[in-house]
Amino acid sequence: DTLTEARRVDVLNELSYQYFMLDNAKSEAYARQALTLSQLTKNPWAEIRARRNLGNALGSRYRSREALIQVNKALDIALAISDRASQAKCLHAIGLIYLFRE
């Protein structure tokens, strides 16, 4: 069975999230794949999650500038679609990046 593109992006985002504490390089790779696929499928919710995952992975690798760019882009999308839960998650991620930045 092949996964639908929508399901595949969800799986990539979940893998990125799960690998965050185990292997942040893998987490970043999965997030980048999810970001590409979410943009191809025009899925703003998946793109928000992919950018947030990517920001978390980059931040954990002491690349806070890149991390903030990704999470701020996710926040912009969340604001554009009026997704308050995603807005809150993005703001939380931004706070953590500032807290732990190099």
Buried (B, 14 or more C-beta within 10 A) or exposed (E): EEEEBEEBBBBBBBBBBEBBEEEBEBBBBBBBBBBBBBBEBEBBBBBBBBBBBBBBBBBBBEBBEBBBBBBBBBBEBBEEEEBEEBBEBBEEBBEBBEEEEE
